Every structure is written in structure tokens, then in C-alpha cells.
Amino acid sequence: MLPALPLDEAGKYVAGAYLVFLLLILIYVAIMASKLSKIEQEVVAITELVERRGSGADAEKAPPRPPPAAPRARKEPVK
């Protein structure tokens, strides 16, 4: 039985397939790096916001919180 392609011609297609696969892997890595960069920027922004709120810089702007309600005593049913 003869191969579908002679071996001297098949090598070109195998090399092409490997190049396409490598190109797809590189594109995937670039997309993931871009997404990771965006997530990192968001984490930095959130961290800065939390630190500012914790330091009291926004305390004048925020309304004061009401004190927690005192626990209510249970009323026992009258017998």
C-alpha cells in the first residue's frame, strides 16, 4: 500500500501544521496576558480604594453610621 502523499511532500505539510499550531499557542498566550494585565489594573484600583476608605480620607463625605440596635428582651407569654 502506498502512502497518501509521498514522504518528500508530506514533510512540508507536517511543518506547516506545526507552524499553525505554534501560531495559535502564541495568540492564546497574548490574549491571556492582555486579560491578566487588565485584571491586575483592576485589583490595584480596588486596593487603592479600600486603602483610602480605611485611612479615613472619605470619612467626611460618608454619612455616619447609626449605632447598632440594642438586643430586645424576649417577652414570655402570659399564662
C-alpha positions as CSV (number, residue, x, y, z in Angstrom):
1,M,0.0,0.0,0.0
2,L,1.3,3.4,-0.9
3,P,1.1,6.5,1.4
4,A,-1.4,9.2,0.5
5,L,1.4,11.6,-0.1
6,P,5.0,10.8,-0.9
7,L,7.2,11.3,2.1
8,D,9.2,14.1,0.5
9,E,6.0,16.2,0.0
10,A,4.4,15.2,3.4
11,G,7.2,16.9,5.3
12,K,6.1,20.3,4.1
13,Y,2.5,19.8,5.4
14,V,3.7,18.5,8.7
15,A,6.0,21.5,9.2
16,G,3.1,23.8,8.2
17,A,0.8,22.1,10.7
18,Y,3.4,22.7,13.4
19,L,3.8,26.3,12.5
20,V,0.0,26.9,12.6
21,F,-0.2,25.2,16.0
22,L,2.6,27.3,17.3
23,L,1.0,30.5,16.0
24,L,-2.3,29.6,17.7
25,I,-0.5,28.9,21.0
26,L,1.3,32.3,20.7
27,I,-2.0,34.1,20.0
28,Y,-3.6,32.4,23.0
29,V,-0.8,33.4,25.3
30,A,-1.0,37.0,24.1
31,I,-4.8,37.2,24.8
32,M,-4.3,35.7,28.3
33,A,-1.5,38.2,29.0
34,S,-3.8,41.0,28.0
35,K,-6.6,39.8,30.2
36,L,-4.2,39.3,33.1
37,S,-2.9,42.9,32.7
38,K,-6.5,44.3,32.8
39,I,-7.3,42.2,35.9
40,E,-4.1,43.4,37.6
41,Q,-5.0,47.1,37.0
42,E,-8.5,46.5,38.5
43,V,-7.0,44.9,41.6
44,V,-4.6,47.8,42.0
45,A,-7.5,50.3,41.7
46,I,-9.7,48.3,44.2
47,T,-6.8,48.1,46.6
48,E,-6.2,51.9,46.5
49,L,-9.9,52.5,47.0
50,V,-10.0,50.2,50.1
51,E,-6.9,51.8,51.5
52,R,-8.4,55.3,51.1
53,R,-11.6,54.3,52.8
54,G,-9.6,52.7,55.6
55,S,-7.4,55.7,56.2
56,G,-10.4,58.0,56.8
57,A,-9.9,60.2,53.8
58,D,-13.5,59.8,52.7
59,A,-14.9,59.9,56.3
60,E,-16.1,63.5,55.9
61,K,-18.1,62.6,52.8
62,A,-19.7,59.4,54.0
63,P,-22.7,59.8,56.4
64,P,-22.2,58.5,59.9
65,R,-23.4,55.0,60.5
66,P,-26.2,54.6,63.1
67,P,-25.2,52.7,66.3
68,P,-26.2,49.1,66.4
69,A,-29.6,48.4,67.9
70,A,-29.7,47.0,71.4
71,P,-30.9,43.4,71.6
72,R,-34.5,43.2,72.6
73,A,-35.6,41.1,75.6
74,R,-37.8,38.2,74.9
75,K,-41.3,38.5,76.1
76,E,-42.6,35.4,77.7
77,P,-46.2,34.5,77.1
78,V,-48.6,35.3,79.9
79,K,-50.1,32.1,81.4
